[in-house]
Amino acid sequence: MRPLLRGLPSFRLCRTSAPRVSSPQRRTTSNMSSSTSAALFSMTVMLSPVSPGPEDIKAKSHHLKDGFQNPWDSWRTPTFGDMTRFWRKLITGHIKFPDTTPPTVTVQKPQFLSTRETPNLRATWLGHACYHVEFPSGLRVLFDPVFEDRCSPFSFMGPKRFTDVPCQIDEIPTLDAVVISHNHYDHLSHPTVTKIAKRHPNCHFFVPLGNKSWFTSIGINNVTELDWWDERDIVLSPSQGSGPEVEQAGEGASSGPADITARIGCLPCQHTSNRGLFDRSKTLWASWYVESGGKKLYFGGDSGYRTVPELPADTDDWAPEYNFPTCPAFKQIGQYRGPFDLGLIPIGAYQPRWFMSTMHADPHDAVRIFEDTKCKKAMGIHWGTWVLTSEEVLEPPKKLKQALGQHGIPEVGVFDVCEIGESREFE
């Protein structure tokens, strides 16, 4: 989301516990440079055969003449009056900044694989919504990277990290693709993407509709922009005679690496976009899925699930008497693109609910998204890095456990959180 609150002094936190499909149509090809222990790969991005989808795809109801919208009853556009009320409550002390005194979220040094070989899906949280994912096929994808101290258009003001950056871009050995959910500053950083383009010059960026021109304006041209329900097939082919060969595991292994294939799809979510005062909803926002090496991952990015009005303090807004409309897109995602081996689902930046719920899921909403999208396992994102809203910084994982219990889901081992820099493997 666009940061509304300025951050506080930084600190640390304690631990809480497809197959290749050829197409004669448009292609984009680039040479991909891997780590020093891997061969060079050439990437081809191709149009995918049309997959089944909901009946309303062709209507493009999320398109406007000069931008985009959330076409569901679950969304309510915040008004000028809402903004005025929010700032009045903030100024008068009815909305307070959370305490960021350490300990908060523990930060550890991430351990990335030095080769492209892994038998499982491996995901490493790099803070907020950023995950580095290593697929069994060898594909390496980075989601919503922001490595700066502040998520802001300014280096001297705006929300400031209260947990350290776990690593630098130069320490990520292999990177084939970067996936961006939308253009808010806590999800898209000019300094970060330019550093990625310099360190991994042929890395390919996948962005929602309308965002490509921003990348090309800063000299990044390896970009594919997609609309909701659009898909692309990816093929990484080893370049002949360039770079050392990857050592293959097992008996009878070939002398060189094989093609890496994947499919990536742009999917709906309930949010908005802007990088300034006058460009709200001019570019699209999205969730995504990536399938490669027999594993399928769902990336929720940043999304609301329903709109909750102002209610008395400590009210359970999921009580039976509060039957607010929910976003239907997530059940469509589960029906037409699920199930997923892993979901990366937002759980933070949700208070006050009357103002934030339309664009930010709370942990109870997140569990519903987990169920709707048919994820087998999930990790919580969009928390533990910047103060963007008024809930306590360690509240999201606590509420997540409560929500899981209410849904009869084990509190550990199904939908978890982890330390920043920690890797989890999923069979």
Stockholm file with secondary structure:
# STOCKHOLM 1.0

chainA/1-427         MRPLLRGLPSFRLCRTSAPRVSSPQRRTTSNMSSSTSAALFSMTVMLSPVSPGPEDIKAKSHHLKDGFQNPWDSWRTPTFGDMTRFWRKLITGHIKFPDTTPPTVTVQKPQFLSTRETPNLRATWLGHACYHVEFPSGLRVLFDPVFEDRCSPFSFMGPKRFTDVPCQIDEIPTLDAVVISHNHYDHLSHPTVTKIAKRHPNCHFFVPLGNKSWFTSIGINNVTELDWWDERDIVLSPSQGSGPEVEQAGEGASSGPADITARIGCLPCQHTSNRGLFDRSKTLWASWYVESGGKKLYFGGDSGYRTVPELPADTDDWAPEYNFPTCPAFKQIGQYRGPFDLGLIPIGAYQPRWFMSTMHADPHDAVRIFEDTKCKKAMGIHWGTWVLTSEEVLEPPKKLKQALGQHGIPEVGVFDVCEIGESREFE
#=GR chainA/1-427 SS CCCCSCCCCCCCBCCCCCCCCCCSSCEEEEEECCCTTSCCEEEEEEECCCCCCCTTTTTTTTEETTEECCCSTTCCCCCHHHHHHHHHHHHTTSSCCCCCCSCCBCBCCCCCCSSSCCSSEEEEECSTTCEEEECTTSCEEEESCCCSSBCSSCSSSSCBBSSCCCCCGGGCCCCCEEECCCCSTTTCCHHHHHHHHHHSTTCEEEEETTCHHHHHHTTCCCEEEECTTCEEEEEEEECTTCSCCCCCCSTTCCSSCCCEEEEEEEECCBCCCCSSSSCTTSSCCCEEEEEETTEEEEECCSCBCBCCCCCCTTCCTTSTTCCCCBCTHHHHHHHHTCCBSEEEEECCCCCSHHHHTTTSCCHHHHHHHHHHTTBSSEEEESCSSBCCSSSCTTHHHHHHHHHHHHTTCCSSSSEECCCBTCEEEEC
#=GC SS_cons         CCCCSCCCCCCCBCCCCCCCCCCSSCEEEEEECCCTTSCCEEEEEEECCCCCCCTTTTTTTTEETTEECCCSTTCCCCCHHHHHHHHHHHHTTSSCCCCCCSCCBCBCCCCCCSSSCCSSEEEEECSTTCEEEECTTSCEEEESCCCSSBCSSCSSSSCBBSSCCCCCGGGCCCCCEEECCCCSTTTCCHHHHHHHHHHSTTCEEEEETTCHHHHHHTTCCCEEEECTTCEEEEEEEECTTCSCCCCCCSTTCCSSCCCEEEEEEEECCBCCCCSSSSCTTSSCCCEEEEEETTEEEEECCSCBCBCCCCCCTTCCTTSTTCCCCBCTHHHHHHHHTCCBSEEEEECCCCCSHHHHTTTSCCHHHHHHHHHHTTBSSEEEESCSSBCCSSSCTTHHHHHHHHHHHHTTCCSSSSEECCCBTCEEEEC
//
